[in-house]
């Protein structure tokens, strides 16, 4: 048994309410919403898929506006409908004066480019580079070359299987494995 209320209908076996399509003479479910007008963007028609496509193809947000009004709307939309104004008109000389004043206030050494700090590095990567006697920035080819040189230098077979060289060899191998995971993404 179906009970019809306004543009909704309910079935008695399930408490599901479906909205009917707002298009005249359409009895399908109105699952898709479309705004009723430019001035009523939060008031919606509910259409079935076929009718919402038809509505969207025919709907023009700027219908009835002159080209000047469309241009004004576009300009306002670029600054999120907030007022804006020029920040200042600095010539090259005034900018240098302002920059020097800022350096004086904040104690910069007067360089044109501030020294850039090295990007933060995970502790494991920094320690592994130290074991391989490398300083950042390095690429994986440099790491691989340094690893091969250190392995040849500290291999236990060359030093009579001494505990010290064996431990150094293990540390070098572990550092390389860590850096390979970081730089190459290998497991």
N, C-alpha and C positions, 0 to 999 in steps of 0.2 A: 504494500500500500504506500503511495506517495502523497505527501502533504506539501502543497505549494504555499510559500510565504513570500510576498513581494518578488524579489528576483532570486530567491533561494529555494531549494527543495531538499527535503530530508527523506531518508528511507527509514522505515520502522525497525528493520533488523540491525542497523548500525547507526550510531550517532554521528554520521558524517554530513556536513552541510556543504553543498556545492553552490557556487555562484553561477548564475546563468549569464550567457553572453548578452551584452547591452545592445547589440545590433538588432534592429527590428526583425522579427520572424526567424530568429535563430534560437534553437533550443539546446545548443551545446554548452558545455561548461566554460565559464569565463575565467580562465586561469591567468590571463595576461592583462596587465593594467597599462593604461595610456592616459596622459594628462588631458584635462578637458580644455585647456587653453594656456596661453602664455602668462596670463594673470592668475590662473588657477592651477599651478603646478602640483599642488598637494591634493587636488580633487581629481579623481580618476574615473574613467570608463573601464569596465572589465569586459574583455573580448576573448573569443576563441582564437586559436592561432591564425586561421585564415583571415579573420576580420581585423586582428591587430596588425597584421602585415599590410593589409589594404589601408588601414587608418594611418599607419606610419609613413607609407609612401605618399599619401596625399597631404600630410600635415606639414605646415611651414611655420616654424617658430617666429619668423620675422614678417609674416603676412600682415599687410596693412601699415608697415613702417616705411618711411622714406629712406633713401640711401644715406642721408646725413644721420638719421636716427640709428640706423644699423651701425654706421661707423662709430658714433658716440657710444653705443652699447659695447662694441668690440673694444674700444679704448678703455672703458671702465672695467670690463671683464679682465683685461690684462693685469690690472692691479687689484683684483678681487673687490671691486666697487669701493675702494678706500681712496681717500684723497692722497695725492702725491705732489711733490714739489722738488725743484732742483736742490741738490745737496750743496752746491757751491760752484763757483766758477774760478777754479784755480788755474792760473797760468803756470808755465814751467818754473819760473823763478819763485813764485809763491809756494809751489809744492815743495821745492827744495828747502825753503825756509821752514815750512811746517814740518818736514821730515827731520831736519836738523834739530828743531825744538823737541820733537818727540824722542829723538835719540838722547838729547841732553837730559830730558826728564827721566827716562828709563835706564840711563847709564849704558847705552850701547856704545861700542868702541868707535863708531863713526863709519863703519863699513857700509858700502852700498847694499850688499846682500848679507843678511845675518847668517852666521854659520849654522848649518843644518845639523842637528843631532842625528846620530845613527838611529834607524828605526828600532823599536824594541825587539829583543830577540829572546826566545825561550832559553831558560837556563841550561837545558840539556844540549841545545845547539851550541851555545857559547862554550860549555865545558868540552864538548866533543871537538870543536875547532881548536881549543887550547891544547888538547892532547895531541892533535895532528900538527901542532905548531903553526896554525894559520890565524890570520886576523881578517875579520869581515871587511868589506863584502867580497865573497868568493863565489865562483860557480862550481858546478859539480865536476867539471873536467879538472880543475885545479885540485879539488879535494881528492879525486881519484889518483892523480899523479903523485901528490904528496903521500897518500896512503901506500902506494906501491914502493916509493923510495924508503919510507920508514919501515915497512915490513921487511924489505931486503936488509936494511941496516940492523934491525933488532930481532931477526929470526933466531929462535932458540938453538937451532941446529948449528948456526955459525958461532955460537958462544958456548959450546959445550954443555948445552941443556942447563944453564944456570937459572936459578929461580928468579933472579932479578930481570933477566932478559925475557923469560917466559911471561912474567907479570906485565912487563911493558908491551910485549906482543899482544897479550889478551886485551889490554886497555886500548891499544891502537885498533884492533879488530872491532871491538865494541863501539868505539867512537865512529868508525867508518860505517858500521851497520846503522847507527843512530842517524848519521847524516844522510845516508842513502834513503832512509825512510822519510826524512824531512824534505830532501831535495827532489827525489824521484817518486815518492809516494809508494815505494815497494814495501811489502811486508816481509 
